[in-house]
Amino acid sequence: MAYDDILPHLGGFGSYQRRIYVLLCLPAICCAFHKLAGVFLLATPDYRCRLPFELENASYSLPADRLSLAYPIDTLTKKYSTCNYLDADFSDDYWTGGTPAAGVRPCDHWVYDRTKFESSTVTEWDMVCDRSWLRASADSLFMVGVMLGSIGFGYLSDKHGRKPIFFASLVLQVIFGVLAGIAPEFFTYTLARMVVGATTSGVFLVAYVIAMEMVGPSDRLYAGVVCMMFFSVGYMLTAAFAYFIHGWRMLQIALTLPGILFMCYWWLIPESARWLLSNGRPTEAITVIEKAAQSNKLTVPQEALDKLLEEDKTQQQDDSNEPKPSLLDIFKYPNLRRKAMLIFFDWFVNSLTYYGLSWNTNNLGGNPLLNFVISGAVEIPAYSFLLLTLNRWGRRTILCGCMIFAGTMLLMTMAVPSSQQWLIVVLAMLGKMAITSSYGTVYVFSAEQFPTVIRNVALGASSTSARVGGILAPYFNLLGDYWQPLPLLIFGALAFVGGVLSLLLPETHNQKLPETIADGENFGKQKTVPSSSSGGGGIHNAFVGGDRDVERTAEEMQVLSKPELPNESEEISAKEANAMQPQEKY
């Protein structure tokens, strides 16, 4: 692309680009706040039924000799029930008699252990026992918002520009983030958090797109991974807020207010030059380019600017003549269909396991804050591992190896005695580190599997599979109320199976990318020839992120078919075929 030819005249990844890039990475920290805040907002402390004679401010602790006279044994957990109490008069004679009552009654009020969590939405609205599904639904609907936001804000940013949609998302995030903190009841809280979930896609996705559209192909892998490391920093900082702020309402508001700082970006961040060019606004694009050159103390030759306009016009004409792909094309051919189903399953498992482990730190035992910080910290070496190996060892090797390793670590928790909580935490964190690397790899690996003509819609379907995994993750974590290791065993089994099944996919590293449906059907059935023009790696520079939530759309993935122009995004439209796009993780 001509715009990439301009970058050397701007000093490559010069001081201006680095400054803007860092500024645009910072919103990832705030988006991490909102995506991980549910761990503390929906924290469930230990609890027991409030007995009829106890007052609202009753202490959680109860003498051991009274527990057997107050509560029946839960047949499932083999512990004292937290949802029923014995049907007794609890008089002095009953306590001294020492004989438990025969009948039971359901709880209508509870007493919470507030030593770890002073307050949460669970303690305020009693989302326990037969109402425990509400707390899982809150996180699940947040992820529904993330999915809808990635679609809606991605489309709007293509239509109306990156910059205005970034600020619209930011304003909505602050407003509804505060609203969630003052919500009088569960419905308002959940609706506000769902909107916040949608805005995390708008804020992070759009900011990330602007940043990556300034970066040349040779720098995109590193720039993309570093951006996701900012998200991991936000992940860990969420625990710092929770350490100092113990009330859930103030915590929600405190995590929201830093977003106000980014309002000043209106005067600091330019509109994407690539977007301006692809939308028929070359004069404004050239103004942005010249400003960058001036800041870097360089000059862009006029012939380079002329070439930029000429090739952009040709690209738009070519795009207008391209037929629209159909999702059905994936399923018409047996080999392509088999690969697609395997890839969809990998996306589902990676998202389910990543979010399931991220939101399950309170159930691992030990110090929940420390578990949470470790869960975020392990992402840094996970991303560093990808930087060192993705273009050396091959995509399939890393994807299969990381998923199998993650599954093995999580399944091993079943053999750890409950007294060794530290070992359960270690195994869970090793699994989290591996699945983070796997999640980053599946983006690149999937893009290289599908032929150009259906790459867009195929990755859109893959992203939908991932979002379904994120939506279901809270309900799997809810099973930990019945048996603590059960969520880890489910995640581990699925990750292990996904890793083994991924061995059936063909390796794409150093292979020529499929262009047509016929290429896609034959890819993996016959020996493929290394691409001489791919620089030895297909989309070797493609961004490797987790997003865990950056959704790639199909149109922008068209560029992935061009080896010299790797693509990294998931939710950006085709109009920026001139732009190298990113992907959102969370």
C-alpha positions as a printed Julia matrix, in Angstrom:
586×3 Matrix{Float64}:
   0.0     0.0    0.0
   1.07    3.51  -0.76
   0.49    4.6    2.82
   3.07    2.07   3.99
   5.43    3.62   1.45
   4.9     6.95   3.23
   5.97    5.6    6.62
   9.73    5.57   5.87
   9.46    9.28   5.03
   7.88    9.77   8.47
  10.79    8.08  10.19
   9.09    4.68  10.43
   7.99    4.3   14.03
   9.3     7.77  14.84
   8.97    9.86  17.98
   5.6    11.28  16.91
   4.2     7.82  16.22
   5.6     6.45  19.48
   4.06    9.28  21.47
   0.62    8.81  19.93
   0.94    5.02  20.23
   1.61    5.17  23.98
  -1.27    7.59  24.51
  -3.61    5.25  22.67
  -2.43    2.19  24.61
  -3.37    3.78  27.94
  -7.16    3.34  27.46
  -6.53   -0.43  27.5
  -5.84   -0.06  31.23
  -9.29    1.43  31.89
 -10.96   -1.2   29.72
  -9.24   -3.87  31.83
 -10.68   -2.2   34.94
 -14.21   -2.7   33.68
 -13.72   -6.19  32.25
 -12.18   -7.57  35.43
 -14.06   -5.5   38.01
 -16.78   -8.14  38.24
 -14.4   -10.34  40.24
 -14.75   -7.87  43.13
 -18.13   -6.29  42.38
 -19.72   -9.75  42.35
 -17.5   -11.3   45.03
 -19.26  -13.92  47.15
 -17.92  -14.11  50.71
 -18.65  -17.01  53.04
 -22.22  -16.85  54.32
 -24.76  -18.65  56.45
 -28.49  -18.38  57.11
 -29.51  -15.68  59.52
 -31.41  -17.46  62.25
 -34.83  -16.14  63.34
 -33.59  -14.73  66.63
 -30.6   -12.88  65.12
 -30.54   -9.19  64.23
 -29.38   -7.68  60.93
 -25.94   -6.86  62.34
 -25.37  -10.4   63.58
 -21.8   -11.69  63.54
 -20.91  -14.34  60.96
 -19.1   -16.55  63.46
 -21.2   -18.99  65.43
 -19.97  -21.32  68.2
 -19.11  -24.74  66.82
 -21.45  -26.52  69.23
 -24.39  -24.5   67.89
 -23.72  -25.11  64.2
 -24.98  -28.7   64.38
 -28.12  -27.51  66.16
 -28.77  -24.69  63.68
 -28.06  -26.12  60.24
 -28.52  -29.45  58.45
 -25.73  -31.11  56.5
 -25.84  -30.41  52.76
 -25.89  -33.8   51.03
 -23.94  -32.47  48.05
 -21.14  -30.52  49.71
 -21.09  -32.56  52.97
 -20.88  -29.25  54.85
 -23.38  -27.3   56.88
 -26.08  -25.96  54.61
 -25.96  -22.28  53.73
 -29.45  -22.21  52.25
 -31.52  -23.97  54.92
 -31.69  -24.01  58.71
 -33.26  -26.42  61.16
 -36.91  -25.82  62.04
 -36.48  -25.23  65.75
 -37.59  -22.61  68.27
 -33.94  -21.94  69.25
 -34.89  -21.49  72.88
 -32.45  -21.99  75.75
 -33.89  -25.44  76.31
 -33.24  -26.34  72.66
 -29.6   -25.23  72.79
 -28.94  -27.11  76.03
 -30.8   -30.2   74.86
 -28.25  -31.02  72.21
 -30.72  -32.78  69.88
 -31.04  -31.27  66.37
 -34.56  -30.61  65.09
 -35.85  -32.94  62.4
 -37.36  -30.43  59.97
 -35.67  -27.74  57.87
 -36.73  -24.35  56.57
 -35.35  -22.31  53.66
 -33.36  -19.16  54.4
 -34.78  -15.75  53.66
 -31.88  -13.71  55.09
 -28.16  -14.31  55.35
 -25.15  -13.29  57.44
 -21.91  -12.68  55.5
 -18.28  -12.97  56.5
 -17.01   -9.46  55.8
 -13.35  -10.03  56.68
 -12.33  -10.42  53.0
 -15.04   -8.41  51.2
 -16.71   -5.6   53.1
 -19.54   -5.31  50.58
 -20.43   -6.46  47.09
 -23.51   -6.63  44.93
 -23.96  -10.19  46.2
 -24.17   -9.15  49.84
 -26.36   -6.13  49.09
 -28.93   -8.01  47.01
 -28.53  -11.48  48.53
 -27.52  -13.2   45.27
 -26.89  -16.57  46.9
 -28.58  -19.97  47.0
 -31.53  -19.98  44.58
 -30.58  -16.46  43.47
 -26.92  -17.27  42.71
 -27.69  -17.45  38.98
 -28.13  -13.67  39.07
 -24.44  -13.02  39.69
 -23.48  -15.32  36.8
 -26.01  -13.54  34.6
 -24.48  -10.17  35.46
 -21.07  -11.18  34.07
 -22.68  -13.01  31.17
 -24.71   -9.96  30.1
 -21.58   -7.84  30.4
 -20.02  -10.08  27.76
 -23.15   -9.79  25.63
 -22.52   -6.05  25.75
 -18.9    -6.6   24.67
 -20.08   -8.6   21.68
 -22.72   -6.06  20.64
 -20.29   -3.19  21.17
 -17.62   -4.75  18.98
 -20.14   -5.06  16.17
 -21.86   -1.71  16.64
 -18.89    0.51  17.41
 -16.79   -1.24  14.77
 -19.38   -0.39  12.14
 -19.78    3.18  13.38
 -16.03    3.79  13.42
 -15.85    2.68   9.8
 -18.73    4.93   8.83
 -18.13    8.06  10.91
 -14.43    7.9   11.76
 -12.25    6.58  14.55
 -11.91    9.72  16.6
 -15.59   10.7   17.14
 -16.59    7.12  17.97
 -13.73    6.81  20.45
 -14.97    9.87  22.34
 -18.63    8.86  22.11
 -17.71    5.48  23.61
 -15.63    7.16  26.29
 -18.44    9.49  27.36
 -20.92    6.61  27.51
 -18.44    4.53  29.49
 -18.04    7.2   32.15
 -21.77    7.93  32.4
 -22.93    4.34  32.64
 -19.95    3.35  34.8
 -21.04    5.88  37.41
 -24.68    4.82  36.96
 -23.7     1.22  37.77
 -22.09    2.48  40.98
 -25.26    4.24  42.16
 -27.77    1.7   40.84
 -30.57    1.15  43.39
 -31.29   -2.44  42.31
 -29.91   -5.34  40.32
 -31.66   -4.65  37.01
 -30.31   -1.1   36.7
 -26.84   -2.25  37.73
 -26.77   -5.06  35.17
 -28.1    -2.88  32.34
 -25.52   -0.17  33.09
 -22.7    -2.72  33.21
 -23.88   -4.19  29.92
 -23.56   -0.76  28.28
 -20.12   -0.37  29.87
 -19.18   -3.72  28.35
 -20.18   -2.43  24.93
 -18.13    0.73  25.39
 -14.99   -1.23  26.26
 -15.07   -2.44  22.66
 -15.62    1.1   21.41
 -12.89    2.7   23.52
 -10.2     0.08  23.24
 -10.92   -1.18  19.74
 -11.04    2.24  18.13
  -8.02    3.58  20.03
  -6.09    0.46  19.11
  -7.05    0.78  15.46
  -5.79    4.36  15.28
  -2.53    3.3   16.92
  -1.93    0.31  14.68
  -2.8     2.2   11.51
   0.23    4.39  12.15
   2.58    1.42  12.45
   4.4    -0.25   9.57
   4.22   -4.03   8.91
   7.6    -4.76  10.48
   6.58   -3.21  13.81
   3.03   -4.49  14.13
   3.71   -7.74  15.92
   5.61   -5.97  18.71
   3.3    -2.96  18.84
   0.27   -5.22  19.09
   1.68   -7.37  21.87
   2.88   -4.37  23.88
  -0.61   -2.88  23.64
  -2.07   -6.04  25.12
   0.5    -5.83  27.9
  -1.08   -2.49  28.85
  -4.33   -4.41  29.3
  -2.5    -6.84  31.59
  -1.18   -3.9   33.63
  -4.77   -2.67  34.02
  -5.71   -6.2   35.03
  -3.27   -6.09  37.95
  -4.09   -2.5   38.92
  -7.73   -3.5   39.41
  -6.58   -5.43  42.47
  -4.86   -2.3   43.83
  -8.17   -0.42  43.67
  -9.94   -3.32  45.4
  -7.25   -3.41  48.1
  -7.85    0.22  49.13
 -11.57    0.51  48.35
 -13.72   -2.08  50.1
 -17.22   -0.9   49.19
 -18.41   -2.09  45.78
 -20.16    1.19  44.88
 -17.12    3.34  45.48
 -14.96    0.75  43.74
 -17.11    0.85  40.6
 -17.03    4.65  40.51
 -13.29    4.8   41.24
 -12.57    2.43  38.35
 -14.71    4.57  36.05
 -13.45    8.07  36.78
  -9.95    7.66  35.27
 -11.71    7.56  31.91
 -12.32   11.29  32.24
  -8.57   11.87  31.8
  -8.78   10.65  28.2
 -11.17   13.45  27.26
  -8.1    15.61  26.62
  -7.22   13.29  23.73
  -9.51   15.34  21.49
  -6.68   17.85  21.15
  -3.84   15.31  21.17
  -4.94   12.42  18.95
  -5.4    12.83  15.18
  -7.93   11.01  13.04
  -6.57    7.95  11.28
  -4.92    8.98   8.01
  -5.77    5.59   6.52
  -9.45    6.05   7.33
  -9.45    9.56   5.88
  -7.91    8.27   2.65
 -10.31    5.38   2.31
 -13.27    7.67   2.84
 -12.43   10.27   0.21
 -10.84   12.89   2.47
  -7.27   13.06   1.12
  -6.66   16.7    2.04
  -7.22   15.99   5.74
  -5.1    12.83   5.51
  -2.19   14.74   4.04
  -2.51   17.33   6.81
  -2.14   14.56   9.4
   0.85   13.09   7.54
   2.59   16.44   7.23
   2.03   17.16  10.93
   3.69   13.85  11.81
   6.59   14.58   9.48
   7.05   18.05  10.94
   7.03   16.66  14.5
   9.72   14.15  13.46
  11.65   16.97  11.72
  11.26   15.28   8.31
   9.71   16.13   4.94
   7.5    13.88   2.82
   8.25   14.19  -0.93
   5.35   15.45  -3.02
   5.6    12.49  -5.41
   5.02   10.12  -2.49
   1.86   11.99  -1.54
   0.65   11.9   -5.16
   1.24    8.17  -5.31
  -0.67    7.76  -2.07
  -3.76    9.42  -3.54
  -3.53    7.55  -6.82
  -3.21    4.09  -5.32
  -5.91    4.77  -2.76
  -8.34    5.68  -5.54
  -7.47    2.47  -7.41
  -7.96    0.41  -4.24
 -11.42    1.86  -3.67
 -12.44    1.0   -7.21
 -11.15   -2.56  -6.78
 -13.02   -2.96  -3.49
 -16.29   -1.83  -5.06
 -16.08   -4.63  -7.62
 -15.39   -7.41  -5.13
 -18.26   -9.91  -4.65
 -19.58  -10.28  -1.13
 -18.58  -13.57   0.5
 -21.09  -15.87   2.15
 -20.73  -17.79   5.38
 -22.37  -20.77   3.68
 -19.35  -21.11   1.42
 -17.4   -22.42   4.41
 -19.72  -25.4    4.83
 -20.08  -26.48   1.2
 -16.73  -28.27   1.03
 -15.7   -31.12   3.36
 -12.09  -30.18   4.13
 -12.92  -26.49   4.55
 -15.9   -27.37   6.71
 -13.84  -29.67   8.92
 -11.15  -27.02   9.45
 -13.77  -24.36  10.15
 -15.49  -26.44  12.84
 -12.16  -27.15  14.52
 -11.25  -23.46  14.48
 -14.65  -22.41  15.83
 -14.2   -24.9   18.69
 -10.72  -23.56  19.43
 -12.04  -20.0   19.67
 -14.88  -21.09  21.93
 -12.55  -23.01  24.26
  -9.9   -20.3   24.42
 -12.4   -17.59  25.3
 -14.29  -19.8   27.77
 -11.1   -20.85  29.54
  -9.47  -17.42  29.54
 -12.47  -15.62  31.02
 -13.39  -18.53  33.24
  -9.94  -18.51  34.86
  -9.83  -14.71  35.06
 -13.15  -14.56  36.91
 -12.56  -17.61  39.08
  -9.66  -16.34  41.21
 -11.87  -15.87  44.29
 -12.69  -19.59  44.29
  -9.1   -20.86  44.24
  -8.58  -20.47  47.97
  -5.92  -18.43  49.71
  -5.69  -14.67  49.28
  -8.11  -13.63  46.5
  -6.28  -10.35  45.82
  -2.94  -12.1   45.44
  -4.49  -14.74  43.17
  -5.94  -12.0   41.01
  -2.64  -10.14  40.68
  -0.81  -13.34  39.74
  -3.5   -14.13  37.17
  -2.79  -10.8   35.47
   0.98  -10.97  35.88
   1.32  -14.31  34.08
   0.01  -12.67  30.91
   3.24  -10.69  30.51
   5.48  -13.77  30.03
   2.7   -15.36  27.95
   2.83  -12.52  25.41
   6.63  -12.36  25.55
   6.69  -16.05  24.69
   4.69  -15.36  21.53
   7.08  -12.62  20.45
   9.97  -15.07  20.64
   8.38  -18.17  19.15
   5.41  -17.45  16.9
   7.48  -16.97  13.75
  10.04  -19.64  14.67
   8.17  -22.71  15.87
   5.0   -22.46  13.79
   1.41  -21.61  14.63
   0.07  -25.16  15.08
   2.91  -26.17  17.36
   2.3   -23.27  19.72
  -1.51  -23.48  19.62
  -1.62  -27.23  20.27
   1.21  -27.17  22.79
  -0.24  -24.31  24.82
  -3.78  -25.71  24.87
  -2.61  -29.19  25.86
  -0.31  -27.75  28.53
  -3.13  -25.56  29.89
  -5.51  -28.51  29.95
  -2.98  -30.72  31.71
  -2.27  -28.15  34.41
  -5.97  -27.58  35.1
  -6.8   -31.29  35.15
  -3.98  -31.91  37.62
  -5.79  -29.75  40.19
  -8.15  -32.71  40.65
  -5.34  -34.7   42.26
  -4.29  -31.94  44.66
  -5.62  -32.33  48.23
  -7.74  -29.44  49.47
  -5.14  -28.71  52.14
  -2.61  -27.75  49.43
  -4.39  -24.62  48.16
  -1.11  -23.02  47.08
  -0.51  -25.85  44.62
  -3.99  -25.44  43.13
  -3.24  -21.75  42.61
   0.11  -22.53  40.96
  -1.43  -25.04  38.56
  -4.32  -22.72  37.73
  -1.93  -19.84  37.0
   0.23  -22.01  34.76
  -2.93  -22.93  32.9
  -3.87  -19.25  32.64
  -0.46  -18.36  31.22
  -0.68  -21.1   28.6
  -4.22  -20.27  27.53
  -3.24  -16.6   27.15
  -0.54  -17.6   24.66
  -2.97  -19.95  22.94
  -5.62  -17.23  22.66
  -3.11  -14.92  21.03
  -2.05  -17.6   18.55
  -5.52  -18.63  17.44
  -6.12  -15.19  15.9
  -3.19  -15.49  13.55
  -3.58  -19.21  12.89
  -7.27  -18.87  11.97
  -6.69  -15.96   9.61
  -4.13  -18.0    7.71
  -6.38  -21.07   7.42
  -9.25  -19.45   5.52
  -9.05  -18.36   1.86
  -9.15  -14.67   1.06
 -12.65  -14.67  -0.46
 -14.28  -15.87   2.78
 -11.69  -14.81   5.36
 -13.88  -11.96   6.59
 -17.01  -13.89   7.34
 -15.08  -16.9    8.62
 -13.28  -14.82  11.23
 -16.53  -13.09  12.08
 -18.05  -16.5   12.81
 -14.95  -17.48  14.79
 -15.28  -14.34  16.87
 -18.93  -15.15  17.57
 -17.86  -18.59  18.84
 -15.41  -16.88  21.18
 -18.04  -14.51  22.51
 -20.35  -17.45  23.24
 -17.55  -18.93  25.33
 -17.17  -15.68  27.28
 -20.92  -15.48  27.86
 -21.07  -19.03  29.23
 -17.94  -18.8   31.41
 -19.72  -17.29  34.47
 -22.21  -20.16  34.54
 -19.42  -22.74  34.53
 -17.77  -20.88  37.41
 -21.05  -21.1   39.3
 -20.53  -24.87  39.49
 -17.69  -24.17  41.94
 -20.38  -23.52  44.58
 -21.12  -27.25  44.51
 -17.58  -28.59  44.04
 -14.66  -26.17  44.03
 -12.44  -27.93  41.42
 -15.29  -28.54  38.94
 -14.87  -25.35  36.83
 -11.13  -25.95  36.5
 -11.71  -29.55  35.44
 -14.22  -28.52  32.76
 -11.92  -25.81  31.41
  -8.97  -28.2   31.51
 -10.8   -31.01  29.72
 -12.03  -28.71  26.96
  -8.6   -27.1   26.51
  -6.9   -30.49  26.32
  -9.4   -31.81  23.76
  -9.11  -28.6   21.74
  -5.33  -28.87  21.69
  -5.39  -32.48  20.52
  -7.99  -31.77  17.83
  -5.91  -28.83  16.58
  -3.3   -31.34  15.44
  -5.73  -32.09  12.6
  -5.27  -28.57  11.23
  -2.51  -27.93   8.67
   0.49  -25.79   9.6
   0.4   -22.33   8.01
   3.82  -20.98   8.92
   5.94  -20.36   5.79
   3.05  -21.47   3.58
   1.38  -19.54   0.79
  -1.98  -18.31   1.99
  -5.07  -19.73   0.21
  -6.75  -17.23  -2.1
  -9.77  -19.01  -3.59
 -12.3   -21.53  -2.3
 -10.44  -24.23  -4.21
  -7.19  -23.2   -2.51
  -8.89  -23.38   0.88
 -10.34  -26.82   0.17
  -7.0   -28.18  -1.01
  -4.98  -26.53   1.76
  -4.03  -29.3    4.15
  -5.05  -32.06   1.75
  -1.96  -31.72  -0.4
   1.58  -30.54   0.23
   1.69  -26.77   0.27
   4.51  -24.68  -1.1
   6.24  -22.06   1.04
   5.46  -18.53  -0.04
   8.47  -16.77  -1.48
   6.96  -13.37  -0.9
   5.69  -13.8    2.6
   9.01  -13.17   4.23
   8.85  -16.68   5.6
   5.72  -16.35   7.61
   2.41  -15.82   5.85
   0.97  -13.18   8.09
   4.06  -13.27  10.21
   3.53   -9.77  11.51
  -0.1   -10.24  12.44
  -0.97   -8.96  15.85
  -1.13  -11.57  18.53
  -3.5   -10.48  21.22
  -5.75  -12.15  23.51
  -9.3    -9.86  23.68
  -9.78  -11.88  24.38
 -12.18   -9.26  22.92
 -10.98   -7.57  19.86
 -13.3    -8.83  17.27
 -12.12   -9.08  13.72
 -14.55   -8.59  10.97
 -14.37   -9.96   7.74
 -13.83   -7.12   5.39
 -10.6    -5.91   6.82
  -9.25   -9.43   6.79
  -9.03   -9.23   3.02
  -5.58   -7.77   3.44
  -4.42  -10.89   5.17
  -4.24  -12.55   1.79
  -1.43  -10.2    0.85
   1.71  -11.57   2.5
   3.48   -8.26   2.49
   0.58   -6.65   4.34
  -0.39   -8.66   7.4
  -3.66   -7.86   9.1
  -4.31   -7.66  12.79
  -7.85   -6.67  13.46
 -11.16   -8.22  13.76
 -13.81   -5.6   13.82
 -12.7    -3.1   11.24
 -14.37   -2.85   7.9
 -13.19   -3.31   4.44
 -13.03    0.26   3.57
  -9.67    0.33   5.23
  -8.15   -2.25   3.08
  -5.36    0.25   3.06
  -4.98   -0.1    6.8
  -3.3    -2.76   8.79
  -5.83   -3.48  11.48
  -5.57   -4.86  14.98
  -7.58   -7.24  17.0
  -9.16   -6.68  20.36
  -8.56   -9.03  23.16
 -10.82   -8.48  25.91
